[in-house]
Amino acid sequence: VWSWAGDSSAGSQDKWIIYEDDICDKLERAYTKNQKTVKLDKERYVDMTDRTTIVQRRYDDPSKRRAIKREDTSSSSSTSSTSSSTTLKRKIDDDDDDVVDSDNEDNVKWSWAGDSKSGSQDTWIEYDKDFTAKLERSYQKNIKTVKIDKDRYVDMTDHDEMLQRRYDDPTKRRLVKRQSTTKAKSSSSSSSSSFAPPP
């Protein structure tokens, strides 16, 4: 079993996340063949140059890295140890390199103010599940901006008034709402729909 060091709620890389089965198989084959590097996706790869310290790196910045653990489930031995572990699957994502915590995902939803039939921005439209998780991670880490796509981003500079803006014209904006589904509270109220990120 192969895992990578994800971020715990404390912000430390001390939460082991298991890669998907196909990635585990790919890594094990490469390890057996003494390969030095293994591509994960277009942005990340695993560096096996030093067998005692296997790490996941980014192509655009190899200094950004996460520890990798190889565990032999038959003998319960591994190349490293940790204080906590998880069976969450590693999701290879082109946009970021963080953990998707399913508990937080289920308890929080994020929406943007869409146009109603009257032309007002008074219809709340939920972001999709993956982007909701990305927003929540960024919110917890006090990250100021989160990229949606090449045209838009979410401005979290002020948690009391979070906004979706355009890169080409930041004055064009839409309100963004974070809502706890467990407490059923939010910063504002309105009708709600469910769609992917805005057009």
C-alpha positions as CSV (number, residue, x, y, z in Angstrom):
1,V,0.0,0.0,0.0
2,W,1.3,3.5,-0.9
3,S,0.3,6.6,0.9
4,W,1.2,10.3,0.8
5,A,1.4,12.8,3.7
6,G,-1.7,15.0,3.7
7,D,-2.6,17.9,5.9
8,S,-4.4,17.2,9.2
9,S,-6.9,19.7,10.7
10,A,-3.9,21.2,12.6
11,G,-2.3,22.1,9.2
12,S,0.6,19.6,9.6
13,Q,1.5,16.9,7.0
14,D,0.7,14.1,9.4
15,K,-2.3,12.4,7.9
16,W,-1.5,9.5,5.6
17,I,-3.8,9.3,2.5
18,I,-3.8,6.0,0.5
19,Y,-3.4,6.4,-3.3
20,E,-6.0,4.9,-5.6
21,D,-5.4,1.2,-6.3
22,D,-4.2,1.8,-9.9
23,I,-1.6,4.4,-8.6
24,C,-0.5,2.0,-5.9
25,D,0.1,-0.7,-8.5
26,K,2.0,1.7,-10.7
27,L,4.2,2.8,-7.8
28,E,4.9,-0.7,-6.7
29,R,5.9,-1.8,-10.2
30,A,8.2,1.2,-10.5
31,Y,9.7,0.5,-7.1
32,T,10.4,-3.1,-8.0
33,K,12.1,-2.1,-11.2
34,N,14.2,0.5,-9.4
35,Q,12.8,3.5,-11.4
36,K,13.8,6.9,-10.1
37,T,10.6,8.8,-10.9
38,V,6.9,8.0,-11.5
39,K,4.5,10.4,-13.1
40,L,1.2,10.9,-11.3
41,D,-0.4,13.5,-13.5
42,K,0.7,16.5,-15.5
43,E,1.7,18.4,-12.4
44,R,3.0,15.8,-9.9
45,Y,5.4,12.9,-9.8
46,V,6.9,10.6,-7.2
47,D,10.7,10.8,-6.6
48,M,12.2,7.4,-5.7
49,T,15.8,8.5,-6.1
50,D,16.4,7.9,-2.4
51,R,14.6,4.8,-1.2
52,T,14.8,5.9,2.4
53,T,13.0,9.2,1.7
54,I,10.5,8.8,-1.1
55,V,8.6,12.0,-1.8
56,Q,5.9,13.4,-4.1
57,R,7.0,16.6,-6.0
58,R,5.6,19.1,-8.3
59,Y,7.1,19.6,-11.8
60,D,6.8,23.4,-11.7
61,D,8.4,23.5,-8.2
62,P,10.3,20.4,-7.1
63,S,11.0,22.0,-3.7
64,K,7.3,21.5,-2.9
65,R,7.1,18.0,-1.7
66,R,5.2,15.5,0.5
67,A,6.5,12.4,2.2
68,I,5.5,9.0,0.6
69,K,5.0,5.8,2.6
70,R,5.3,2.3,1.2
71,E,3.7,-0.3,3.5
72,D,3.8,-4.1,3.1
73,T,0.4,-5.1,4.4
74,S,1.4,-8.7,4.8
75,S,4.2,-8.0,7.3
76,S,2.8,-4.7,8.6
77,S,6.1,-3.0,7.9
78,S,6.6,0.3,6.2
79,T,9.3,2.8,5.1
80,S,8.1,5.4,7.6
81,S,5.8,5.8,10.6
82,T,3.2,8.4,11.7
83,S,1.0,9.4,14.5
84,S,-2.2,9.1,12.5
85,S,-3.5,7.5,9.3
86,T,-6.6,7.5,7.1
87,T,-8.1,5.3,4.5
88,L,-9.2,8.2,2.3
89,K,-8.3,7.7,-1.3
90,R,-5.8,10.0,-3.0
91,K,-7.5,12.0,-5.7
92,I,-5.2,13.2,-8.4
93,D,-6.4,16.7,-9.1
94,D,-5.0,19.1,-11.7
95,D,-5.7,22.2,-9.6
96,D,-4.3,21.5,-6.1
97,D,-2.3,19.1,-4.0
98,D,-4.4,19.0,-0.8
99,V,-6.6,16.5,1.0
100,V,-10.3,16.2,0.4
101,D,-11.7,15.8,3.8
102,S,-15.1,14.1,3.3
103,D,-16.3,15.1,6.8
104,N,-15.9,18.8,6.1
105,E,-17.3,18.4,2.6
106,D,-20.5,17.0,4.0
107,N,-20.9,19.6,6.7
108,V,-20.4,22.8,4.6
109,K,-21.7,24.0,1.3
110,W,-20.5,27.0,-0.8
111,S,-22.7,28.9,-3.2
112,W,-22.5,32.0,-5.5
113,A,-25.1,34.6,-6.2
114,G,-26.7,33.9,-9.5
115,D,-29.2,35.9,-11.5
116,S,-32.9,35.3,-10.9
117,K,-35.6,35.8,-13.6
118,S,-35.9,39.4,-12.4
119,G,-32.2,40.0,-13.2
120,S,-31.1,40.4,-9.6
121,Q,-28.3,38.4,-8.0
122,D,-30.6,36.7,-5.5
123,T,-30.5,33.1,-6.4
124,W,-27.9,31.0,-4.6
125,I,-26.3,28.4,-6.8
126,E,-24.1,25.7,-5.1
127,Y,-20.6,25.0,-6.3
128,D,-19.9,21.4,-7.3
129,K,-18.5,19.0,-4.6
130,D,-14.9,19.2,-5.6
131,F,-14.7,22.9,-5.7
132,T,-16.6,23.2,-2.4
133,A,-13.9,21.0,-0.8
134,K,-11.2,23.3,-2.3
135,L,-12.9,26.4,-1.0
136,E,-13.3,24.9,2.5
137,R,-9.7,23.9,2.7
138,S,-8.6,27.4,1.6
139,Y,-11.0,29.0,4.1
140,Q,-9.6,27.0,7.0
141,K,-6.1,27.9,6.0
142,N,-6.9,31.6,5.6
143,I,-5.9,31.6,1.9
144,K,-7.0,34.9,0.4
145,T,-7.8,33.9,-3.2
146,V,-8.9,30.6,-4.8
147,K,-8.8,30.1,-8.6
148,I,-12.0,28.8,-10.2
149,D,-10.8,28.8,-13.8
150,K,-8.8,31.0,-16.1
151,D,-11.4,33.8,-15.9
152,R,-12.6,33.8,-12.3
153,Y,-11.5,33.5,-8.7
154,V,-12.9,33.7,-5.2
155,D,-11.7,36.6,-3.0
156,M,-11.6,35.6,0.6
157,T,-9.8,38.6,1.9
158,D,-12.9,39.5,4.0
159,H,-14.6,36.4,5.5
160,D,-17.7,38.5,6.1
161,E,-18.0,39.5,2.5
162,M,-16.5,36.8,0.2
163,L,-16.7,37.5,-3.5
164,Q,-16.3,35.8,-6.8
165,R,-14.4,38.1,-9.2
166,R,-13.1,38.2,-12.7
167,Y,-9.3,38.4,-13.4
168,D,-9.8,40.8,-16.3
169,D,-12.1,43.1,-14.3
170,P,-12.1,42.6,-10.5
171,T,-14.9,45.1,-10.1
172,K,-17.3,42.6,-11.7
173,R,-18.2,40.5,-8.7
174,R,-20.8,38.1,-7.2
175,L,-21.4,37.3,-3.5
176,V,-20.2,34.0,-2.2
177,K,-21.8,32.2,0.7
178,R,-20.4,29.6,3.1
179,Q,-23.1,27.7,4.9
180,S,-22.8,25.1,7.6
181,T,-25.3,22.3,6.9
182,T,-25.0,21.0,10.4
183,K,-26.1,24.2,12.1
184,A,-28.2,25.4,9.2
185,K,-26.7,28.9,9.4
186,S,-25.3,31.2,6.7
187,S,-24.3,34.8,6.2
188,S,-27.5,35.4,4.1
189,S,-30.6,33.7,2.9
190,S,-32.3,33.2,-0.4
191,S,-33.6,30.6,-2.8
192,S,-31.1,27.9,-3.8
193,S,-30.3,25.8,-6.8
194,S,-27.5,23.2,-7.5
195,F,-25.1,23.7,-10.4
196,A,-21.5,23.5,-11.2
197,P,-19.2,26.6,-11.1
198,P,-20.7,29.6,-12.9
199,P,-20.6,30.3,-16.6
